[in-house]
Amino acid sequence: MSPAVAVAGAGPVGLMLACELSVAGVEVVVLERSPEPRRDALGMAINATVVELLHQRGLMDGLRPHGLSWPAAHFAHIPLDPARLTGRRENNFIVPQARLERRLEERAAELGIEVRRGTEVVGLSQDGTGVTVRVRTSGGAEDEPVRAAYLIGCDGADSTVRSLAGIGFPGEDLPFHGITGDLPATDALSAWFGAHQLDRGMFTVAPSAPGVLRVSTGEFGVEPADAAAPAGVAELRDAARRLTGRDLDLPEPHWLARWGHRTRQAERYRDGRVLLAGDAAHVIFPLGGQALSTGVEDAVNLAWKLAAALRGDAPAGLLDTYEAERHPVAARARRTTLAQSALMHPMDRIAPLRELFAELVELPQVNEFLVDMAAARDVRYAFGPDHPLVGDRLPDVPLTTASGGIGLAGTLHAARGVLLVLGDGGALAEEAAGWAGRVDVVRAAPSAEIDATALLLRPDGRVAWAAGDGGAAGLRDALAAWFGDPVPAGAQGRL
């Protein structure tokens, strides 16, 4: 049986997308070039946005034993203080990206998703009903083509899918020499714990696992002697010496990899039945987890819309809102990370501005603005009706229902829409009856933390409609705008 969707890439974005589609009832296959899961993923943390998204799907509990909550943030390595913000919000979470990928692949296995490792996309052709994907195995031979209704490229910055679809990827690769890797913990390394912004660039040391430290060097304005060669410990020692001015006795690493300063974005996220997400759609300088959070939210945003299109109950233009909503978010993330890199070099000229920024972040409004921006919590989609909560995603507010307590995130585990009625709202539930199976109705006691009497949540957690007076004005319009036409009374059983 042919899958409805083929996903190229088994990184966190591709796996998250596959899991979201599967929960929505879509048959999906993941095509991954690497024969084995990565253990050398560069990411060391997930920011608050990713924590919220994983919590919405019940995935964070499986990660918590492997990491720790991290109530800190930064802008260009200038410390921020999330604890000064009011309201209920998640902290960043320290966990290697390889561990996140493993958790998502475990979830994919639980859902019965086929992940074909050692399978590389080498060609594609599309027509009015689907995409034929040519693939090659790790042995070098072409395998039987994969036929799917849609192909999603989540295959990284050098995306084959994007190239084959003829989608431009404008931007720039700035001169930068970066090395990162995991090394056995030593007293000498532990003495450099933290992020150090130095004259030539940055030197950071952070815990990666018990007895293991993640060491990263980054030098602005220079290129490695041979960017194609594997990074070695001698090169890492030389970079650390140039940055710190000291000879550090670095132990033999568990692994090393290069990282760079690329900033690019796809001209468009869709070509017919081929779509892009994650690094295939945008490359963002890796500061503060914005690259990963942007990609994971791409996956959560796209999956429910694509599933509705495949089921045939999507309203007109729903799939087009994926690019309309996500392209501007990635563009802004690229700009804000470029702004951070501009505050990091050259230090002999930028230091006074960094000192001024350090004073500014003491102002509560500036601290809050930058904390929310660094965590991608300031993303709010601009769609009506006009209510302060519409377009936003709410924190995990505790709710009291007839069957007991539940967090707001828990109402979204099934990846369907949710009509949350706070207090007496029988008429509201009746309004949503025609969307049963697409929208769950949850009744709870009024909450002092939610300034509304009722909310309509999209499957990605974004507020699509809100009422402050208990009325239902605009609810049916919002239901139809995001979830399609209602099923006539008496026909719900045929969904």
N, C-alpha and C positions, 0 to 999 in steps of 0.2 A: 504493500500500500504506500503510495507517495505521500510525503508529509505536506501539510498545507504551507509550512514555512521552513526554509532552510536558513540557519544562522551561521555565518562564517566567523569563527573566532570563539574560543572558550576561555576568554578572560572574564573578569567580573561583569562587564557590561553584557557580553554575549550570553553568559550563563544566567544572569538576572533576567534578561529578555526572554530566554527560552523557558525559564521557570514561570514567568508571568503569563506567557502564552499558554503553557500547559495547564495552569490553574484555570485559565479562561476556556479550557476545552479544545485548544488548538493542537493538532498533531505537529510536532516540530522535531527537526534533526539538527545537531550542531556539528559543523565541520571544522576540525582543528588541525592545523599543519603540524604542530609539535606532537611527537609520539607520547610524551610524558608530561604530567602537570609541572608547572614551574615551581622551583623552590627559591628562585633568585629575583622575584618580583621586587621592583624598586620601592613601591609604596610601603610606608611604615605605620600609617594611621588612616582612619576614616573620620571624616568630619561629621558635625552634628546632623547635617542633612542626610547623609548616608545612614547614620544610626536611626534616624526617624523613618526612613524608607524601609529599612530592614525590619524595624520594629512593627511597621504596619503589616508585614507579611509573616510575623512570628519567627523571624530568622535570627534575631539578636541573641536570644537565650543560648543558642548553640555556639556563639562566638565569645560570650562573656568569660568562660573559663580560660580562654586563651589570650586574654588581654586585660586592659584596665582602663577605666574611665579617666579622662585627662581634662580637668577643668582649666585649661589654659588655651591661649590663642596668640597669634602674632600677625603683624603686618610688616613685611620686609624684615622680619626678625626683631621688630620693635614690640615688646610684650604688650598684650592687651589683657583685660580682666573680665572674662565672661561672668564671674560671680557678682559683679556689680549690676548686671541686668536684672530687671524685674520680670516676673512671669516664669512659667514652667517650661524649661527647654532642656534638651539633651546636651551632654558634653561631647566633645570629641572623644574618640576611643582609639587607644594604641593597640594595634594588631597588625602583623605583617600581611600585606596584600595576598601573599601566597596562601595564608590561612583562610582569608576571606574566599578566595577562589575554591579552596578545598571544601569549605562549607557549602558554597553554592553548587558545586558538583555533586556533593552528597545529596542536596535537595533535588537536583535534577534526576539522580538515580532513584530517589524515593518516588518521584513522579513518573518514572518509566521513560524518561527522555533518552534518546540514543545520542551519545557523544562519540563521534567517529574521530578518534585521534589518528595522527599520521595521515591525514587526508587534506590535501591542499587544493584550493580552488585555482584552476588554470584557465577557465574560459566560461563564458555565459552567453546565452541568447534568450531573448524574451519575445513573447507574442501577446495576444490579447487575453490569454487564459493563464499564463504562467511563465516561469523561468526555467530553462534547462541549464544546469550547472555542470560543467566539465570538471572532473576532479582527478588528482594524481595521488597515489599512495606514496608512503615514505620510501618504498622500494624503487620508485621512479616510473612505475607503469601507470597508465591511465586506467581508472576504474570505470564502472558503469555510471553514466551521467545521473545526476540527481534532478528529478523534476519536482518543482514546488510552485505553489501559487505566487509566493513572494520569496525574495532573497534579501536578507538583511546583512549588510557588511558591518561587522564588529571586529574587524581584523587589523586594527591598529593604525598607527600613523602612516605606515607604508602600504595602506590597504590595496590589495589586489582587486577587490570588488569595486572600490571607487574608481580605480584606473580603468578596469574593463567597462565600467558604465560610462566612461568619458566625462566624469565630473571633475572640474578644476579644483585645485587645492592651493589657492594663493596664500601668501604670507612670506615669512623669512626664517632662515636658519642663522641665528646670530653667533659670532665667534665665542666659543665657550669650551672649557676643558673640565669635564666633570667625571668623577669616579665614585662609586659607592659599592659597599659590600658588607658582609657580616664577618666579624673577626672575634676570636676568643677574647673574653674580657681580661684585661690586665690592669694593674694599678696605674701604670703610666697613661693608658687610654682613659681610664675612669676619671683621672684628674682633669681631662678636657671635656667632661660631660656637659652637654648643652649645645646651643647654636652660637657660633662665634662669627661675627661679621668683621672681617679683617681688611687690610689695605688692598689685597689682590683679589679677594673674593670671600668665600665662606668655608668654614670647617665645622662639621657637626658630629657629635657623638651621642648616641641614644641607645637605650636597651632594645634588643630585638627578641631575645629569648633568654631563659635562665643561663647565665654564664656567657652570653653572646652580646656584642655591641655592634650596632649599625654605624659605620664610619663613612662620611661623605665629604668629598672635597669638590669645590666649584670655583673655577677661575674665569673671570670675565675677560673678554677681549682677546683671548688666545685660543689656539687650536691644538689638539694633541698632535704629536709627531706623526702618528699613524692611527687615524680614527677607526680604521677597519680591523686593526690588530686587537686581540683580546687584552684587556687591562691586566697588569701584573702588579705584584706587591711592590716591586722596585719602583714602578711608576707612581704608585700610591704614596710611597715614602717620599719620593721627590716632590710630589705635589704638596704633601703635608709640610715639608720643609720650607717650600717657597711661601706657603700661606702663614705658617706659625713662626717661622724663623728658627725652628728647633729641629734637631734630629730625633724623631720619635721612633722608638724601638717597636715597630708594628709586627705582631705575630703573623704567621701564615694564615691567610683568610680562608673561610669556608667557601666563599665565592666572591667575585668582583664583577662589576659591569660598568659600562659607560652611561652617562646621561648628558643631555645637551639642552640647548636653549632654542627650541623650535616654537614658533607661534604661527599656526596656519588654521584655516577654516574652509570647509567645502563650500563651493559656490551655491550648492543646493543640496538638500538631504534626500532627494528622491529623483529617480529617473524611471518612470513607468512603474514596474513592479520590483524595482531594486531600491532599497532604502539604506541609509547609513546611520550609525549611532556610535557614541563614544569617540575614541581617538581617530577612528576612520572619518569622523565628521569634523573633528576639531582637535588641535594639539595646543595645550596650554602649559606654560612653564610651571613645573611642579612645586608649587608653594602652598602649603596649608590645605592640601587635599581638594582643591577646587577642580582639578582635572578629573579625578575619580568621581566626585559628587555630581559634576555636570554629566558625565557619561551614564552613571547609574540612574539618574533621574530621566535621561533620555529614554532608557529602557522601560522604566515604569510608565512614562508618558505615552510611548509608542504602543506598547503591547495591548492595552485594553482597546485602543482605537482600531488597531489592525484586527484584533479578534472580532470586534463588532462588524467590521467590513466583511470579514470572511463568513460570519454568520448571516449576513444580509440584513441586520437590524440597525446599521449605522445610519445616522442622519446624513444628509447630503453635505459633503465637504469635511466630515469629521477627520478623516485621515490627513487632510491638508493642514489641520490645526497643529499637527506634530511639528512640522518645520516652522510654522508661523509662531509657535510658542517657544520652541527650543533654540532656534537659530540666534535670536537676539540675546538669549541668556549666555550662550557660549561666546558670542562676540563681546559681551561685557566682561565675562570672566577673563578672556584674553587681555582686554584692556587693563583690568585691575591687577593682573599678575605682571604685566609689563610695567605698570606703575610701581609695583614693588621692586622689580629688578632695577628700575631706574634709581631707586632709593638705596641700592646696595653697591653701586659702583659708578665712578671711581671714588673711593672712600676719602681721598685727600680733598675732594671738592664737594662731595655730597654730605660729609659729616655734619656741617652746620644745619642742613635741612633735616637730617635725622634727629638732631638734638631738638629742633623746633617741633618735629612730629611727636617726639617723646613727651614734650610738654602738652601738646594738643590732646593726646590720648588720655590725659588726666581729666579732661572735660567729659562729664557723663554722656553727653550727646555724641561726641566724637568716638568715644570708646564703644558705645552701643552700635553706632553706624558701622564701624570697622569690624566689630565682632560678627554682626549679622552678615556683612558682606563676605568676610572670610569663610563663614560657614554656609554661604549660599542660602541663608534664611531670609534674605531680603527680596528673593524672587517672588514676584506677584504678577500673575497674568492679568492683562487688561481686558476683561470681558464683563458685560453687565449681568444683572442689574446693579445699580449703584448702591452698594452696601459695604461698609468698611472691611468685612471679612471675605467678600467675594474675590476669588483669585488667589487667596492665601492658603497655606496649609497650617492647620492648628496643631499645637503641641498635644501630647498624650494626656489630656485632661481625664481624671477619674469620673466615671459615670455610675449612677445608681439606677439599676433596672429592676423589674419585678423578680428576675431570677438571680439577682445579686449584683456585685460590683464588676465593672469592666472598664478598661481604659479606652479612650477614643480610638487608639491605634488598633485595639482588638476587634473593633467593629469592621475593620478593613481587611482582615486576614483572608477572606474569600475572594478578594480582588474584584468585588462588584461595587456598584454605586450604593450609597447609604443615605436614606432619609432619616435624619436624627431629629426626633420630636421630643422637646424638653418640656414636659408637663402634659396637660390635656390637649390632645391633638388628633382625635378620632377622624375628623374631617380631612386632615392632611393625609393620613394613612389611606383613606378612601381615594384621594386624588391620585396616589401613586399605585393603586391596584393594577392598573393596566401595564405597569412595567415590572411586575413580579418576575423574578428570575434574573432580572438585570439590575434591580434596585432593591436592597433589603431595607425594611422599615425597623428602626430601633427606637423604642420608647424609653425615656429615662427621666429622672427628676430634674428640675431646673438646676443649672450650674452657675455659680457666681463667677466662674472663670470663662464662661462663654456668653458674650453679649448678644444673645439671640434666643428666640423661642423655638426655632427650628432651622436646620441646615440640610442642604443637599450636597453630599460629597461625591465627587467623581471617584473612580477606582484608584486614582493616584493620590487621593487624599485632599485634592484641591476643592475649595468651597465653590460650588457652582450657583448656589442660591442661598439666601438667608432671609429670615423674617424676624422682626423685632417686636411685632404686635400680636403674634398668634395667628395672623391671617395667612391665606393661601395665595394671595395675589402674585402672579408670575411663576408659580411653582410648575404648572403644567407646561408653560412655555420653556422653562429651564429643563424639565424632564425630556421634552421632545428635542430640544436643541442638542443635548448630550447623549441621549439614550434612544433616539428614534421614535417612531410612531408607537402608540400604545396598542396592546393586544385587545381586541374587542371583548367585552364582558362574556364570560362563558367559554372563551377560547384559550385561557391561560394554560390549561392542562395540556395543550398541544405544543407548548414551547419546547 
